[in-house]
Amino acid sequence: MTDVTPWLELGTAAAGAGGLGYAKVRAPRVYWSLVGLPVTWGRFTWTYGSTMEVCGLTVQPSRLRAFMTRTVGHREVRPVPPKVRRVRGTSTGLLVTLRLPAGLEPADVAASSQRLRHAFGVQSVTVSETKPGYVELRMTGYDVLRRVRMPRTAKPRDLVVPVALREDGSVFVRDYRKAPMSLTLGATLSGKSMYQRNLIKGLAQLPVGLVGIDCKRGVEQSRYAARLSALATDPQSAGLLLDALVREMEERFDLLALHGASDLWDLPDDVRPVPLVVLIDEIAELFLVTSKKDEAARDHTVMQLVRLGQMARAIGIYLEVCGQRFGSDLGRGATALRAQLTGRVVHRVNDKQTAEMGLGDIAPDAVSAVTAIRADRPGVAVAGDTSGGWSRIRTPEITPDEAAAVCREHAHLTPELAFLDPFRPVVRSTPAKAPALVIPEPVTK
């Protein structure tokens, strides 16, 4: 009888290899945990010293250390790399804490991140300073942004809205307490609208007022009318709405002065006004005019926007500005308004100048990352802030109907604000489908 044991062993090995190959494509977290993490950890351990030396991340040892190495250890004096303090594996990569020797700074390690990425065979390497003298290397083992899946624990709370996933596997959140004003840029079909849908979906679940300005006749934001406290669909109504917001801002400042508070959150709960988020879609429409007689109204509208950007944070009014371009070519006041928008998210753009408009003044190193975004990856963007840090992100896919359904579900959270009543959108019910036309069969005698 033929021994089938070798065939069973061969079949088992082939099935295991096929299972790992399937997991690498369909379940990259499982593949990384089983194969990628041990291999990368071993490669890092065995090649760390030589890799740091080749990348120029070593310094000459002190005289005392060199003397002890030669005379006591009888070893060759070699350059000193950063000391590895901690190595920890995660579901998406590897976290390494390094103690920098004298003469190295975090910028030196960050400048060699691409070299380290190829040396250790990982998807990306992000460098962040944890405390003076220490940096953390966050290595991502696989392309987390290929299929975005937000963690189940990522829920909106306390004006913090999770909207995307970073390339290192962490969640990118829109925190209105830390970055009250934000600018989102991107070309057509770059995923800019998808980012806005995720943001609106999260905001709709919070006790805040949502104010929409969509000068494209409301084609984007009108579907969220059930959760909007106000909606302007043309430049004229947008100007009137901004005037009402500025008046509300002045009244809230009077309220702060009455209670001796410097911030909305210092007020007692029973008198604290509801926070407002102003969502502006396609900001360029507020700057464009068709005739010279409209320039005065345009300048007034822009001035009101700049005033809100400069002062409205303290009284809980936040701006979320979105557009394809945002520069001085739009007109007077554009640069002054952009300077107030501390949060920046830039998707794929059509030219380098647009990337510089969004990130050149806060994170110049991120401009090249924006221009490298591929057209077949909508939703990928570069997020930066005034600290100079930046990261690649990608928003999960969500349809307009899904975001609108969340708005209808949480319509009861829409605050009743008297000063916004003239701008309250009309919620239209979904029209019922017309009955199908039935043609009766001819009656035969």
Beta strands, then each sheet from edge to edge (+ up, - down):
strand 1: 83-89
strand 2: 93-99
strand 3: 124-131
strand 4: 134-140
strand 5: 160-166
strand 6: 171-175
strand 7: 182-185
strand 8: 209-214
strand 9: 228-232
strand 10: 276-281
strand 11: 317-323
strand 12: 343-347
strand 13: 380-384
strand 14: 390-394
sheet 1: 1+ 2- 4+ 3-
sheet 2: 6+ 5- 14+ 13- 12+ 7+ 11+ 10+ 8+ 9+
end
